[in-house]
Amino acid sequence: MGDRSPKSVQKSATQKQSKADAVSSKKQQLLAAQQATKAKLAANKKKK
């Protein structure tokens, strides 16, 4: 388990980065959805 070859180090770094990217993209989608909901509510209020 003590494999610290450049290839394994690169692989684990890539996996960590892709996991972080996935988390940040989920946060972005959540924010976008919240903003869209707020925009719809504001549009509905203007119609009335």
Buried (B, 14 or more C-beta within 10 A) or exposed (E): EEEEEEEEEEEEEEEEEEEEEEEEEEEEEEEEEEEEEEEEEEEEEEEE
